[in-house]
Amino acid sequence: MPPAPTYVLVHGSGSSSFLWAPVQRELALLGARSYAVDLPGHGLLDAQYPVAYQAPQDLEAWAKEPATLADVTLEDNVNCVLHAVRRLAEHGPVVLVAASLGGMTISVAANRAPDLVDGLVYISAWSCVELPNPIAYMSEAEFSVSEIDIDDPGGLSRLNVGDPAQLGVGRANYRTSDRALLAALKDAVMAEATDEQFLSFLNTLQPDESLAVMTGDSRVDAATWGRIPHTYIRLLNDRSLPVAVQDRLIAEANALTPGNPFTVHTLESSHVGFVLQAERTAALITDSLQPRTQPVPT
């Protein structure tokens, strides 16, 4: 029998390998190997939590605090993932799995090293084709129903602290005590969770995310990325990355590689709610994609 694959799990904005803990437990119960990446500047020991972000907060001081993530680029993220992939590939096939912003990283990694990647799984994640990055797609009609409106001064933009152009990061105050703002954020990203679950999740997030990553060019290449089997798990109740945007990304990719379209599955889930359905998510990751044993014809 061919060796079993290792699923490399890549987190999204402001997150870390912690995101994948429920899914990794279920993957283990299915007998599947997995490796959750901490992208540069993220995770247990590398995330930045300044004193001004603690309680009591000093938002004025925090707005000017230099960001360690400001110098992190999409290229840095890709190199981080490929370093893990090269080591894991020594033990068998490797499947890259991404949530949200992590889709940019696995797309470029697959462009760069298609011979090392045996499969791709996007969970409501950015697989950019016609436009280079999420920021570019945010001005498109399909994104208009998103509750993440960076230009709405009365909306979730109230979470923002400091000037992103000066800081080099988007900085969000996830430790706000504004109950209405917390409720709006919960509705946007994890609506089906209890308040207790949502606050627990919120405390795993770090406040900064690199603008250089979010504005990088992650468009997929038909000659490289397009050779690899890929699956998209649509999150039907996602109010952050709306299903209309997810469907557009799928359609654009299918038009780019009609001989190798997305395998598509759908979960009744919010943007992060898939971790509350970890057993189902793990089953889709392992069952919806069989790593190839022969190269996919171009």
N, C-alpha and C positions, 0 to 999 in steps of 0.2 A: 504494500500500500504506500502511496506517496506520503511524505511527512505532512503533519497537520500544520495549518497556517498559524501565524502570530498576528493578532489584530493590534495595530498601533493606533492608539486613541489620542486625538488631537483636540484640545479644548478651544473655546472661542474667546471673545473679548472679556478682559477683566477676570478671567477664570484661571483654572489650573488643573492639574491631574486629579484634584479632589472631586471635580465634577463627575468623573467616571466611576467612582467607588461603587455605587449600587449596580451599575452595568457590569463592572469587572467581577463582582461577586457572582452574578448570574452567568457570566461567561465561564467562570471556573466551574460552576455546577454543571455546565454543559460539556465540560472537559476541554474547553478552548483556552489557549494561551493568549494573554494580552499584555500590552505594555503601554502605560499612560504617560505621555510626554508632558513635561513642564517646559513650555517655550521660554526663550531667554527673558529674564526679568520677572518671571512668574513662579509661583509655587511656594513651598513651605519656607525656604531659606532665602529666596531671592526677591520676593515681593517687597514693595516699598510701602510702609505704613508710618509716615512721619508723626511726631508727637502732636503736631497741630491737627491731625486727623482723629486723634483719640478723644476721649470725653474728659472734661469739657473741651469742645472743639474751638479752634481759633481759625475761622474760615478766612479771615483777612491774611493771616500769615501763610496759611496753607495754599492760598491762591498764588503765592509767589514762590513756593517751595520748588526748587529745581527737580525735574523728573528723571529718574534713572532710566526710564524706558524711552526717553526722547531720542536716544541714539540707536535704538533697536530698529532694524529694518526687516522687511519681508524676507530679504536674502538671509538674514541671521536666523529667522524662524525655519526657513527651508533647510539650511545647513544643519540645524539642530535635529530636525526630523530625519534627514538623510544619514546623519551620523548613527542614529539608532537603527535605521533600516539596514545599513550596511552590516552592522554587527548581527542583527537578528536574521538576516538573509542567510547567514552561515548555517542556520538550523532549520531552514525550510522556507516555504512561501510567506510573503508578507502582504497583508491587506491594510491599507490606510483608511481610518475612519475619522471623520471630522464632524464637529458641531459648529454651526454658525460661522463666525469669522475664521475658524480653523480651516474652512474649505479653501480659502486662499492659499494657505500653506501647502496642503496636500496636492492642490492643483499644480502648483509650480514644482513641487517635488516630483510629481509624476511626469511633468514636462522634461525635467532634468535627467531623471534616471528611470525610464520606463522599464528597463530590463530587470530592475530590482523590485518593482512593485507588481504584485499579482492581482490586485483588486483595489477598488476605491468604493467607499461608502460615505455618502453625504447625508447628514441628518439635519434637514432644514439649514443647509450650509451653502456658502457662496461658491458656486462653480461658474465663474464668469467666462463669457464667450464674446459677446459683442462689445461690452464695455469693460474697462480694466479692473474696476473695484466697486465695493459697496457704495462708496460716496457717489460715484457716477450713477449708479442705479437708483439712488434715493430721489433723484429729480424726475424719474420716469413715472408714468401714470399708474402703473401697477403698485407702486410703493405708497400712493396717496392715502390708502386706507390703514397704513401702519400707525400704531400708537406711539412709535418712536419718531417724533417730528423734531428734528434738531433746530428748526427755525421757529417753533411755536413757543413764545415767551411764557405762555400760561400753562404749558404742558410739562412733559418730562425733562425739557431743557432746564427746568428749575433745579434739577439735580447737579447741573454743571457748576464747577468752581474754577475760576481763573480763565485766562485767555488761551485757548488751544494753540493759536498761532505762535504765542510767545513761549508756552510751556513745551510744545512739541508732542503733547498728549491730550487726549480727551480725559478729563478728570471729573468723576462723578462721586457725589457724597452719599454713599450707600449707608452711612450711619446717621442720616437725617432723622430727626424726631417728628417731622411733619407727617402726621397720620394720613392726610389726604394724598400727599405725594407718594407715600409708601403704598397706599391702596391702588393708586394709578399705576405704579410700577409693577405691582403684583398682577394686576389685570393685563398688563402688556406682555409679561414674560412667563408667568407661572400661575395662571388664573385658577387652575383646579386644585392647587395646594391649599392646605389650611394656613391660617396666618402664622402659626408656629413653624410649620415646615418652610414657609417662605422666608421668615426671619432667619431661620437656621441656614438656609441656602445663601441668603444675602451676606451672612457673616463669613462665607467662604470666598467672597469676591474681593479683589483688590481694586482700588479706585481708578488707577491710570491704565490707559491703553495707547500704544504708540500711533501717532498720526502717520508716520512713515509706513507702517504696516497697512493701515486702513486705506491709504492712498496709493499703494504699490500697484504694479501691473501683474495681475494673476490670470490673465486670459489663457485658456487651455489651447493646446496645439494638437491639431488633428493627427499629425504624424507621430506624436509621442504619447501624450495623454490619451489620444483617441484610439490607441492600440490596446488599452487596458480595459477589461470589463469593469463597469461602474454601475452602482446602485444609488438611487435617491429615495430616501425615506421622507415623504411629505408629512408635515405636521399640520393637520387640518385646521386647528384652532389657534395657530400662531398669529398673534397680533403685533409681533415685532418684525419678523420677516414674513410678510403675508403670503398665503398660499398662492396668490396670483403671481407674486414674484418668483416663488419656487417653481411654479409651472412654466413661467417664461424661461427661467434658467434651464429647465429640463428640455423645453422645446428648442432653444438655441443650440444646446449641445447635440440633440438628436439631428438637427439640420446639419451640423458640422460633421458628424460621424454617423450617417444614416445606416451604415453597415454594422455599427456597434452602438445601438441606442441604450439609454438608461433602462435598467430594470427598476420599476417604480413600485413602491409600497406606501401605504398611508396609515398613519396613526391618528387617532382622535386625541390630539395633544397640543398644549401650548408650546412656546419656544423652548422652555427648559423642562416642561412636564414629562418628557420622555424618560427622565430619570425616576419618575414615580411609577413608570411602567417598565421597570428595568428587565423583568423576565421576558416581556414581549420584545423589547428593544434588542436584547441579546439574541433572541431567536431569529429576528430579522437580519441582524448582522451576520450570523453564522449560516443561516439557511438560504438567504436571498442571493448569495454570491458564492460560487464555487471557484476557487483559485485555478487559473489555467495551468495546464501542464505543457501546452504547446503555444507558441506565439500566435496572437490573434492576427489574421491577415489584414493588411492595410488596404 
